[in-house]
Amino acid sequence: MDDKSSISFIHFSDTHIGNHKSFQLYKRNTFETSAKLINHINKTGAAADFVIHSGDIVNSPDDDSIQLAKSLFSKLIKPSYFINGNHDTPSMVENLQTGFSESIANAGVSRFFTLNNIIFLILDTQGPREIDPHGVFSEKQEKALSDFLSRSTGREIVLFCHFPPVSIDSPWVDRDMLMINGDRLHKLLVQSEARILGVFFGHIHHHFTELRDGILYTSAPSPFSRFSILPTDQQVRIESGIPISFNYVTISRDSVRVKLITIEENNFSQNQ
């Protein structure tokens, strides 16, 4: 960072907006929970520099769902960035951005923006439909990212993606949900001469944090549903009665701080 000031951002994921406001998934109204989340962010997130949604914005990328999502997320008063999830399309995501981002070289696989001399890198790891719900870190992306990192020696970098690049010690997630070749992404980051401040993702509908080989990996929760990710979970299981939640991330000169914020009955609590 170029001075002692900190940067904060709000990170949430997997809203799965449907094609009408009454749409439900796992017995929860996805539009209603997202609307409450946005209202809360607009009222209490004044210190945040931006908002990022790490994918699965809609449940299916039909015109009605996309328009409903656009009308909803346009209410965010902070600059907002969106990542392509396995339920989204790149063109849809591009139309939702309100923050500014630039393409990496001519690879067409990633975008980035810079704030307070930190590079925030968005990586699209959506794969072909036949591997869904896995994502993939392709050879083309690996080369583009390797070249970008080699030009960013000594820089501080935060990376965003939709799919978990690393295993999370939950059998069904590690079997069905990971980014294919995520180990190659991890190796590239570990070997980079840039300073990787963290990798932030979604897809698992749950908060998760791991420090692996000096790289911080953190996922954001879904506001309407939470998958159980216990080491004993062999199959997907939906946890019931969960509060609306998101991550509040603060990056300072000497730390990266992630707080899980929950909203319940018009109140919220903060859990470090």
C-alpha positions in Angstrom: 0.0 0.0 0.0 1.2 3.5 -0.7 0.3 5.0 2.7 -1.0 4.0 6.1 -4.7 4.1 5.1 -6.6 0.9 4.8 -8.9 -0.5 2.1 -12.2 -2.2 2.9 -14.6 -4.1 0.7 -17.8 -6.1 1.1 -17.8 -9.6 -0.4 -20.8 -11.8 -0.9 -21.8 -14.5 -3.3 -24.3 -16.9 -4.8 -27.5 -14.9 -4.8 -29.2 -17.0 -7.4 -31.8 -14.4 -8.5 -34.7 -16.1 -10.3 -37.0 -14.9 -13.1 -39.6 -13.3 -10.8 -39.5 -11.8 -7.4 -41.3 -14.7 -5.7 -38.7 -17.3 -7.0 -37.6 -19.7 -4.2 -34.6 -22.0 -4.0 -34.1 -24.3 -1.0 -37.3 -22.9 0.4 -35.9 -19.3 0.5 -36.9 -16.3 -1.5 -33.6 -15.3 -3.3 -34.8 -11.8 -4.4 -36.0 -10.9 -0.9 -32.8 -12.0 0.9 -30.6 -10.2 -1.6 -32.8 -7.0 -1.4 -32.4 -7.0 2.4 -28.6 -7.5 2.0 -28.3 -4.6 -0.4 -30.4 -2.4 1.9 -28.2 -3.3 4.9 -25.0 -2.6 2.9 -26.2 0.7 1.7 -27.1 1.8 5.2 -24.1 0.5 7.1 -21.3 0.0 4.6 -20.2 3.6 4.2 -16.6 2.8 5.1 -16.3 0.2 2.3 -14.5 1.2 -0.8 -16.3 -1.3 -3.1 -18.6 -4.3 -3.2 -17.8 -7.6 -5.0 -20.1 -10.4 -5.8 -18.2 -13.6 -6.5 -20.7 -15.3 -8.9 -23.9 -17.2 -9.4 -25.7 -13.9 -9.6 -28.7 -15.5 -11.1 -30.0 -19.1 -11.0 -30.4 -19.3 -14.8 -29.2 -16.6 -17.2 -32.5 -16.0 -19.0 -33.6 -12.4 -19.9 -36.1 -12.0 -17.0 -33.6 -13.2 -14.4 -30.9 -10.9 -15.7 -33.1 -7.9 -15.8 -34.3 -8.5 -12.3 -30.8 -8.9 -11.0 -29.7 -5.7 -12.8 -32.6 -3.7 -11.3 -31.7 -5.1 -7.9 -27.9 -4.7 -7.9 -28.0 -1.2 -9.5 -29.3 0.0 -6.1 -25.8 -0.6 -4.6 -24.4 2.9 -3.8 -20.8 1.7 -3.8 -18.7 0.7 -6.9 -19.6 -2.9 -7.6 -17.8 -5.8 -9.3 -19.2 -9.1 -10.4 -17.6 -12.5 -11.2 -18.9 -15.0 -13.7 -20.3 -18.1 -11.8 -21.4 -21.4 -13.3 -25.0 -20.1 -13.4 -24.1 -16.8 -15.2 -22.7 -15.7 -18.6 -19.7 -13.4 -19.2 -21.8 -10.8 -21.2 -24.4 -10.7 -18.4 -21.7 -10.0 -15.8 -20.1 -7.3 -17.9 -23.3 -5.4 -18.0 -23.7 -5.4 -14.2 -20.3 -3.8 -13.5 -20.3 -0.3 -12.1 -16.6 -0.2 -11.1 -13.9 0.2 -13.6 -11.8 -2.7 -14.7 -9.2 -3.4 -17.4 -8.4 -6.5 -19.4 -5.2 -8.4 -18.8 -3.1 -8.2 -22.0 -5.2 -9.7 -24.9 -6.0 -13.0 -23.2 -9.7 -12.1 -22.6 -9.7 -14.3 -19.5 -9.3 -11.8 -16.6 -9.9 -8.2 -15.5 -8.4 -6.0 -12.9 -8.6 -2.7 -11.1 -6.2 -0.8 -8.9 -6.9 0.9 -5.7 -4.3 2.5 -3.3 -1.6 0.8 -5.4 -3.1 -2.7 -4.8 -4.1 -4.7 -7.8 -7.5 -6.4 -7.5 -7.6 -9.2 -10.1 -10.8 -10.9 -11.3 -10.3 -14.4 -12.8 -13.1 -16.0 -14.8 -12.8 -19.8 -14.2 -16.1 -20.9 -15.7 -15.6 -24.1 -17.7 -17.6 -26.0 -20.3 -21.1 -27.2 -19.2 -19.9 -30.8 -19.2 -17.7 -30.2 -16.1 -20.3 -28.2 -14.2 -20.3 -27.6 -11.2 -16.5 -27.6 -11.4 -14.6 -24.6 -12.7 -11.3 -24.8 -14.5 -8.0 -22.9 -14.5 -7.0 -23.4 -18.1 -3.5 -23.4 -19.7 -4.4 -20.2 -21.5 -5.3 -18.5 -18.1 -2.2 -19.9 -16.5 0.1 -18.3 -19.2 -1.8 -15.0 -19.0 -1.7 -14.9 -15.3 2.0 -16.0 -15.1 2.9 -13.2 -17.6 0.9 -10.7 -15.6 2.5 -11.7 -12.3 6.0 -11.5 -13.8 5.3 -7.9 -14.7 4.0 -7.2 -11.2 7.1 -8.1 -9.1 6.8 -6.5 -5.7 3.2 -5.4 -6.2 0.4 -6.3 -3.8 -2.4 -8.4 -5.4 -5.8 -9.6 -4.4 -7.4 -12.3 -6.5 -11.1 -13.0 -6.9 -12.7 -16.1 -8.5 -15.9 -18.1 -8.2 -14.7 -21.7 -7.7 -12.6 -22.9 -4.7 -9.0 -23.3 -6.0 -8.1 -25.5 -3.0 -9.7 -28.4 -1.2 -11.7 -27.5 1.9 -11.8 -30.8 3.8 -15.4 -31.7 3.0 -15.7 -34.8 0.8 -18.6 -33.7 -1.4 -17.2 -30.3 -2.0 -13.7 -31.6 -2.8 -15.2 -34.2 -5.1 -17.8 -32.0 -7.0 -17.2 -28.3 -6.6 -13.5 -27.4 -6.9 -11.6 -25.6 -9.7 -9.9 -28.1 -11.9 -6.2 -27.4 -12.0 -6.6 -25.2 -8.9 -3.4 -26.7 -7.6 -1.6 -25.1 -10.6 -3.1 -21.7 -9.7 -1.9 -22.1 -6.1 1.6 -23.1 -7.2 1.8 -20.1 -9.5 0.7 -17.8 -6.6 3.2 -19.3 -4.1 6.1 -18.9 -6.6 5.1 -15.4 -7.6 7.4 -12.5 -6.7 4.3 -10.4 -6.3 2.8 -10.2 -2.8 -0.5 -12.1 -2.8 -2.7 -10.7 -0.1 -5.6 -13.2 -0.6 -7.8 -15.2 -2.9 -11.5 -14.7 -2.4 -14.2 -17.0 -3.9 -17.8 -18.2 -3.6 -19.7 -21.3 -4.9 -19.8 -23.2 -1.7 -22.5 -20.9 -0.1 -20.5 -20.8 3.1 -17.8 -18.8 4.9 -14.4 -20.6 4.8 -10.9 -19.5 5.5 -7.5 -21.2 5.1 -3.9 -20.1 5.1 -2.1 -22.4 2.8 1.7 -22.0 2.1 1.3 -18.3 3.0 -1.7 -17.7 0.7 -5.0 -16.7 2.4 -8.1 -18.3 0.9 -11.5 -17.1 1.9 -15.0 -17.7 0.6 -18.1 -15.6 1.0 -21.4 -16.9 2.2 -24.6 -16.9 0.2 -27.3 -14.6 1.7 -30.1 -17.2 1.3 -28.6 -20.7 1.7 -25.7 -22.5 3.3 -24.2 -25.8 2.3 -22.8 -27.9 5.1 -19.1 -28.4 4.7 -18.2 -30.7 7.6 -15.5 -33.3 7.1 -18.2 -35.9 7.5 -20.4 -34.6 4.7 -20.3 -37.1 1.8 -23.3 -35.5 0.0 -24.6 -31.9 -0.3 -26.7 -30.9 2.7 -28.6 -27.6 3.1 -28.4 -26.0 6.5 -31.8 -24.5 7.5 -32.7 -21.3 9.4 -29.5 -19.4 8.5 -29.2 -15.6 8.7 -28.4 -13.3 5.8 -24.6 -12.8 5.8 -21.6 -11.4 4.0 -17.9 -10.8 4.5 -16.4 -7.4 5.4 -12.7 -7.4 4.5 -10.1 -4.8 5.5 -6.6 -4.6 4.1 -4.0 -2.5 6.0 -0.3 -2.3 5.7 0.3 -5.2 8.1 -2.9 -7.3 8.0 -5.8 -8.7 6.1 -8.9 -8.9 8.3 -12.1 -10.8 7.4 -15.2 -10.4 9.4 -18.4 -12.4 8.9 -21.4 -10.1 9.2 -24.8 -11.5 9.8 -28.2 -9.8 9.5 -31.1 -11.1 11.6 -34.4 -9.5 12.4 -33.2 -6.0 11.3 -30.1 -6.4 13.5 -26.6 -7.6 12.7 -23.8 -9.0 14.6 -20.1 -9.2 13.8 -18.1 -12.3 14.3 -14.3 -12.1 13.9 
